[in-house]
Amino acid sequence: MAFSDEYKGVEAHGNTKLHVIHTNDKKQMVISLARYERHLRLQRHKIVGIDLEYNNEPEATLKPALVQLSVGKTQPVLLFQLSATERCIVFDNDLADPRYTFAGFSIDGDKTRLERFNLEVANFIDIQKEWRVPEATKEMDSLGDVSGMLIDDYYNNMKKKITDDEHRRWATLPLSMRHIEYAAKDAYVVYEIWNRITLTQDGLRRAKLEKEEPPKKRARSSWGWGDANW
């Protein structure tokens, strides 16, 4: 049975509140993804934060139960319930669209499990591999480490509100409000992290180019005054 639930004012971090849509309705997904397309068309970097939650099956048959998407706080976070829907061709095509950069965290397992749904993300960035917390003391940093560095520690406090038992219930409906908050926050956080990193890299590149650009020569006056001996 198709459903589409909306939640407004979901806490993200600081004073940021999120509008969240949880759905398995293909029509709702088409509408929401069209809205994303209009928004991203105006963005230089077409970044989509993505995260996945899974059903409670053995690893060999583990499949995504929920896909979370975010393009920033001005647009709704989409929670697409894959475990309770038929294929959405528009969603499939958007994942495969090379114009978009899908930012995730520790995505190797996600890639494999998406393949079990015959889904592939064309431009999938793994924040864990592309960026490291400065002066990190361990080889691979968690999403909590990175978000604590670039956003704030509220994310880590929020993550503690969902239990291991709840983590096994992503395919069991209805999802609790804690599930909704957790899932929405994950998608928004990975978007926000990669967007901030990207903007920082842009700023560093511009500063470097401006520093290397040779100073402009003063133009000589057409009246020849530059050579006049007053």
C-alpha positions as CSV (number, residue, x, y, z in Angstrom):
1,M,0.0,0.0,0.0
2,A,1.4,3.4,-1.0
3,F,2.0,6.0,1.7
4,S,3.6,9.4,1.9
5,D,4.2,11.0,5.3
6,E,5.6,14.4,5.9
7,Y,7.4,15.7,9.0
8,K,8.4,19.4,9.6
9,G,10.7,20.8,12.2
10,V,12.9,17.7,12.5
11,E,16.1,18.7,14.3
12,A,19.3,18.5,12.4
13,H,22.0,20.5,14.2
14,G,22.1,23.8,16.0
15,N,19.0,25.7,14.9
16,T,18.6,23.9,11.7
17,K,15.2,22.2,11.2
18,L,14.4,19.7,8.3
19,H,11.4,19.0,6.3
20,V,11.2,15.2,5.8
21,I,9.2,13.1,3.4
22,H,9.0,9.4,4.0
23,T,7.4,7.5,1.2
24,N,7.1,4.4,-0.9
25,D,4.9,6.1,-3.5
26,K,6.4,6.4,-6.9
27,K,4.3,9.4,-7.8
28,Q,5.5,11.2,-4.7
29,M,9.1,10.3,-5.6
30,V,8.7,11.7,-9.2
31,I,7.4,15.0,-7.8
32,S,10.1,15.2,-5.2
33,L,12.9,14.3,-7.6
34,A,11.7,16.9,-10.1
35,R,11.9,19.5,-7.3
36,Y,15.5,18.4,-6.6
37,E,16.2,18.7,-10.3
38,R,15.0,22.3,-10.4
39,H,17.0,23.1,-7.4
40,L,20.3,21.4,-8.5
41,R,20.0,23.0,-12.0
42,L,20.9,26.3,-10.3
43,Q,23.8,24.9,-8.3
44,R,27.4,24.8,-9.6
45,H,28.1,21.7,-7.6
46,K,25.1,19.3,-7.9
47,I,25.6,17.5,-4.6
48,V,23.2,14.9,-3.2
49,G,23.8,13.5,0.2
50,I,22.9,9.8,0.3
51,D,22.7,7.1,2.9
52,L,21.2,3.7,3.2
53,E,19.6,1.5,5.9
54,Y,19.1,-2.2,5.5
55,N,16.8,-5.1,6.2
56,N,17.5,-7.6,8.9
57,E,18.8,-10.4,6.7
58,P,22.2,-12.3,6.6
59,E,25.0,-10.3,4.9
60,A,24.8,-12.5,1.7
61,T,21.2,-11.4,1.1
62,L,21.2,-8.0,2.8
63,K,19.4,-5.4,0.8
64,P,18.6,-1.7,1.3
65,A,15.4,-1.1,3.1
66,L,15.6,2.7,3.0
67,V,17.4,5.2,0.9
68,Q,17.9,8.7,2.3
69,L,18.5,11.7,0.0
70,S,19.3,15.4,0.8
71,V,20.3,18.4,-1.3
72,G,20.4,20.8,1.7
73,K,18.2,22.3,4.3
74,T,16.1,24.4,1.9
75,Q,14.7,21.2,0.3
76,P,12.9,18.2,1.9
77,V,15.0,15.2,2.9
78,L,13.6,12.2,1.0
79,L,13.3,8.8,2.8
80,F,12.4,6.3,0.1
81,Q,11.2,3.0,1.5
82,L,12.7,0.5,-1.0
83,S,11.5,-2.5,1.1
84,A,7.8,-1.6,0.4
85,T,7.7,-0.4,-3.2
86,E,8.1,-1.4,-6.8
87,R,10.9,0.1,-9.0
88,C,10.8,3.8,-9.7
89,I,12.4,4.4,-13.0
90,V,13.0,8.1,-12.4
91,F,14.8,7.3,-9.1
92,D,16.9,4.7,-10.9
93,N,17.8,7.1,-13.7
94,D,18.7,9.9,-11.3
95,L,21.2,7.6,-9.4
96,A,22.8,6.9,-12.8
97,D,22.9,10.5,-13.9
98,P,26.6,11.6,-14.1
99,R,25.6,15.3,-13.6
100,Y,25.0,14.6,-9.9
101,T,27.6,14.0,-7.2
102,F,26.2,11.5,-4.6
103,A,28.2,11.9,-1.4
104,G,28.2,9.1,1.1
105,F,30.3,7.7,3.9
106,S,32.0,4.3,3.8
107,I,30.2,3.3,0.7
108,D,31.9,0.1,-0.4
109,G,29.2,-2.0,1.2
110,D,26.5,0.3,-0.1
111,K,27.6,-0.2,-3.7
112,T,27.5,-4.0,-3.4
113,R,24.1,-4.1,-1.8
114,L,22.6,-1.6,-4.3
115,E,23.7,-4.0,-7.0
116,R,21.3,-6.6,-5.5
117,F,18.6,-4.2,-6.5
118,N,20.2,-3.7,-9.9
119,L,20.9,-0.1,-8.9
120,E,24.2,1.8,-9.6
121,V,25.3,5.3,-8.6
122,A,27.2,6.8,-11.4
123,N,29.2,9.4,-9.5
124,F,29.5,8.2,-5.9
125,I,32.0,10.0,-3.6
126,D,33.2,8.4,-0.4
127,I,33.9,11.1,2.1
128,Q,35.8,8.6,4.3
129,K,38.3,8.1,1.4
130,E,38.4,11.7,0.1
131,W,38.9,13.5,3.4
132,R,40.5,12.9,6.7
133,V,40.1,14.8,10.0
134,P,43.4,16.7,10.5
135,E,45.7,15.1,13.0
136,A,43.4,12.0,13.3
137,T,44.7,9.3,15.6
138,K,43.1,6.4,13.8
139,E,43.3,5.3,10.2
140,M,39.6,5.5,9.2
141,D,37.4,8.2,10.8
142,S,33.7,7.7,11.5
143,L,30.9,10.0,10.2
144,G,30.6,11.2,13.7
145,D,34.2,12.3,13.8
146,V,33.9,14.3,10.6
147,S,30.6,15.9,11.5
148,G,31.9,16.8,14.9
149,M,34.8,18.6,13.2
150,L,32.8,20.4,10.5
151,I,29.3,20.8,12.0
152,D,28.9,20.2,15.7
153,D,28.7,17.5,18.4
154,Y,24.9,17.6,18.3
155,Y,25.0,14.9,15.6
156,N,26.8,12.5,17.9
157,N,24.3,13.1,20.7
158,M,21.5,12.4,18.3
159,K,23.0,9.2,17.1
160,K,22.8,7.7,20.6
161,K,19.0,7.9,20.6
162,I,18.6,4.8,18.4
163,T,19.3,1.3,19.7
164,D,20.9,-1.8,18.0
165,D,17.5,-3.4,18.1
166,E,15.9,-0.4,16.3
167,H,18.6,-0.7,13.7
168,R,17.3,-4.1,12.7
169,R,13.8,-2.7,12.0
170,W,14.3,-0.5,8.9
171,A,12.1,-2.8,6.8
172,T,9.4,-3.0,9.5
173,L,6.7,-0.3,9.1
174,P,5.7,2.0,10.5
175,L,9.1,3.5,11.4
176,S,9.3,5.3,14.7
177,M,10.0,9.0,15.0
178,R,13.5,8.1,16.2
179,H,14.1,6.2,12.9
180,I,12.8,9.2,10.9
181,E,15.1,11.7,12.7
182,Y,18.1,9.4,12.5
183,A,17.7,8.7,8.8
184,A,17.0,12.3,7.8
185,K,20.0,13.5,9.8
186,D,22.4,11.0,8.2
187,A,21.4,12.2,4.7
188,Y,21.6,15.9,5.6
189,V,24.9,15.6,7.4
190,V,26.7,13.8,4.5
191,Y,25.4,16.5,2.2
192,E,26.5,19.3,4.5
193,I,29.9,17.9,5.0
194,W,30.7,17.4,1.3
195,N,29.2,20.8,0.4
196,R,31.4,22.5,3.0
197,I,34.5,20.6,1.9
198,T,33.7,21.5,-1.8
199,L,33.2,25.2,-1.1
200,T,36.5,25.2,0.9
201,Q,38.4,23.6,-1.9
202,D,36.9,26.2,-4.3
203,G,38.0,29.0,-2.1
204,L,41.6,27.6,-1.8
205,R,41.8,27.2,-5.6
206,R,40.6,30.8,-6.2
207,A,43.1,32.2,-3.7
208,K,45.9,30.2,-5.2
209,L,45.1,31.4,-8.7
210,E,44.8,35.0,-7.6
211,K,48.2,34.7,-5.8
212,E,49.9,33.3,-8.9
213,E,48.4,35.8,-11.3
214,P,51.0,38.3,-12.4
215,P,50.4,42.0,-11.5
216,K,48.9,44.1,-14.3
217,K,51.2,46.6,-16.0
218,R,50.2,50.3,-15.9
219,A,48.9,51.4,-19.3
220,R,51.0,54.1,-21.0
221,S,49.1,57.3,-21.7
222,S,48.2,57.9,-25.3
223,W,49.4,61.5,-24.7
224,G,52.9,60.5,-23.9
225,W,52.7,62.1,-20.5
226,G,54.3,59.0,-19.0
227,D,57.6,60.1,-20.6
228,A,57.3,63.8,-20.0
229,N,60.0,65.5,-17.9
230,W,58.2,68.0,-15.7
